[in-house]
Amino acid sequence: MIKTQVIDNFLNDKELLNNFYSNEILKGKIHLAFNNTGYVGDIPHSFTSSKNEQDFNEVYIIQKLHNKITEYFSLQKPLKRWHLNVYPSGYDGSIHADYNEPDIPTFLYLATPLWEKKWGGEFILYDTKLEATQVVSCVEDRLIVFDGSLPHRAVGPTRLTSLLRTTIAFQY
């Protein structure tokens, strides 16, 4: 079983994070659609990028994250999928599981700069009986490494902020 890891200051590049959020998210350079579902047949729970794994070179932070993850974790597997999820206030994610290969974790990067914990946005892991087993606070520049085959979900921001909870996920 994959042990959950939380790594703070993963990129340690505030300018890159601020530029990504300002240009790609707030100014709409990455087109988002409200179509991300946890399971086939679910209703959408977040806005997600229309770009796929072939497009990661178009967004510098995606390329930099991919390179650092593969180097830091000595990954030999090719990138299978990446996606960017954006949650506005009131839009909690549905409980779902990723379809990863055995022993290959999901890497979830928290990409909203200047996030305050009082705004929520937690990440929740569940066991197979859907009992919450771990909650990780939303913190800028945090990488969460977890067993994506376990049920999990995102909690949207509270109404105390207009910032969008933004994450970038990688599956190898």
N, C-alpha and C positions, 0 to 999 in steps of 0.2 A: 504494500500500500504506500502511496505517495504521502509524505509528511508535508503539511502546509507550512510554507515559509512566508515571512513578511520582511521585505527589504526596503528600508527607507532611503531616500536620496539616491535612487537607482541611477538616474542619468546625471543628477547633480548639475543641471544646466538650466537655471531659472529663465534666462533669456530665450532659450530654445522653447521651453514650455510655454512661456508667455506669448511668444510669436506664433506658435502653433495654435493656441487657444484663440488668440485674437484674430488671426488671419484665416485659419481653416474653419473654425467653428463659428465665431461671432460674425465674421464677414462672409461666411457661406461659400468658401472656396471648395470645400467638400460638400457635395450635395447629400442631404440626408432624407430618408423616407421613413415613415412610421410603419415599418413592416417587420420588425424583429420579433420572432416568436420563440418560445422555449421548446415546444413540441409541435409536430405537424397538427394543424387544427386549432391550436391556441389562438387567442386574439393577440394582436401586437401589444408589446409592453414597453418598447423603446424605439427611438429613432436610431437608425443605423446607416452606415455609409454604403453607398452603392459600389464602392471600389472593392476589388477582391485581391487575392494574393499576388496576382501578376502586376498590380498597380502600386506596390509598396514603395517603389523608387520615386514615385511622384511626390511623396510627402516625406520630407527629410526626417522628421522625428520617427516615423514608422521604420525607415531604413536603419536609423541609428539604434532604435530599440531592438530590432531584429538582430543586428550585428552584436550588440552588447549581450543579449540573452544567449545567443549561440556560443559566444566566447566564454561568458561567465559560467555557463552550465555545461560547457563542452558538448554541445548537442551535435550529433552526427546526422540526425533526421532532417529532411528538407521541410521547409515551411509548407504546411498543408492548407492553412487558412488564417487570415487575420481579419478582424473587424473592429470597427469603431462604434461604440454605443453612446448615445446621449440621452440622459434622463432629465426632463424638466420637473419642476415641483409637482408632486402628486402622482407621478408615474412610477410606481414600483414595478420591478421586474417580476415575471412569473417564475415559479420554481421549475427548473429544468436541469438537464445534464448534457454535457458535451459528448461528442462521439470521438473520443481520443483513442489512440492505440494504447494497449496496456503499458503501464509504467512510464508514459509520456504525459507530463502535467500540462495544464493550461496555465498560461502566464497572463496575468491581468494587470495592466498598468493604469494607475489612477492619474488622469491627465488634466485635472482642473486646477489652475494655479490659485493660490491664496484661499484655499478652502478652509473653512472653520468647522470644527467638529460639531458645534451646536446646530449645524445645518443638516445633520444626518448623512444620508448617502452610504450607509453601511453595506458591507458585503456579508451575506449569511450562507454558511455551509450547513447542510442537513445530513442525517444518516438515511439509510434506506427506508426507515419508517417515517420520514419527514419530520423528525425531531431536530430542532436547531442544535448543532454541536459546537459551532464556532462563529463568532461575529468579529469582523475586522472593520475598524473605523476607516472612513474615507479621509485620506491625507494626500496632499499633492506630492507627486514624484515617488509614489509608493508602488512597489511591485509585489503582487500576491501570486505565489506559486502554489497550485492546489490540484488535487485529483478531480479533474473535470468530469469524470464519470459519476461522481457523487452529485446528488441534487444540490443546487445552489441558486441564489438570486441576488439581485441588487435592490437596494432600497433607494427610492428617489429622494431628492432634497426636500427639506421642509419648506413651508411657505415663507420662511424668514429670509430667503435669498432668491434672487432672480438668476443666479449662476446655474449653469447646466452641469450636472454630474456627468463627466466625460471619462470614458475608459477605452483603452485599446487592448484587445485580447489577441493572443497568438496561440495557435495550435499547430504542433509539429507532427 
